[in-house]
């Protein structure tokens, strides 16, 4: 069934993306398929496969929130905890007495900007800002509105969230993520610091922000630093479909669109209906069921993950071309593919 559902649809997605290469992963029940298209780099004549490395970009954020809910389940943190609790002697701003909470950061409602500012000249992608940079910045930042009232997409907010998770657990964040999620799932190629062998398997990005760098990205571990492969993402998709009280914390919808004064930066192909912890919730639409989704873009790659809660179907796609103009149709094609597989 997965072969039929992804055959022509996957090829059309790849051709319309105009990317050098693309990897498509689909999971349904006990079945899975990893399809690859094109080239690992333009002109290389080398087809990608399930072990080809790529950048997840902002799909990283839902790994961050899973780390958070694992700590919540252990009693080491609460979603309602103020960021100030984990601030290491830095004063976190408030808005008229309303503090920024971990829940605010995890739902993009922490009144944070998208970025802290421009990276220094010569900085490698995803290597800035460092922890010291962002905590110095936040000590001088003023909140423009009350946390929880407006959703505005924020990368810096998720890096601060990863810092808080790190402080709550007492381990370096990459170690925490490996011990709690990546290691138990057997995701041996999902990392912030690719080895020389893994770097030889890295697809070459193209388009917006493309870079050949294969470097340690733990500075932005919360927002977009993860590298992964199609085979690893198949394991992760199946994991998100499994019944789990801990995962249910992350998959729940905490901010309904209609409860917000504004929602900025979430409507990629389909209008956002609500926000989970990192996840974007799309209400059902005709034959297509309700979805939890997460996208990523930059440094030469575009990625998108989506699954239908309770329907046992999930899809992930990554293309080694960063172009936001082609991203809407790619998102729509994945959502339609899930709709064709989740008919009840």
ABEGO torsion letter per residue (X at the ends): XAAAAABAAAAAAAAAAGBABBBBBBBBEABBBBBBBEBABBGAGBBBBAABBBBAEAAAAAAAAAAAAAAAAAGABBAABBAAAAAGGBBBBBBGGBBBBAAAAAAGAAGBBABAEBBBBGBBBGAOBBAAAAAAAAAABBBABBBGABBBBBAAAAAAAAAAAAAAAGBBAAAAAAAAAAAAAGBAABBABBBAAAAAABBBBBEBGBBABBBBAAAAAAAAABBBBAAAAAAAAAAAABBBAAAAAAABBABBAAABABBBGABBGBBBABBBBGBBBBBBBEABBBBBBBBBBEGGBBBBBBBBBGAGBBBBBBBBBBBAAAAAAAAAAAAAAAAAABAX
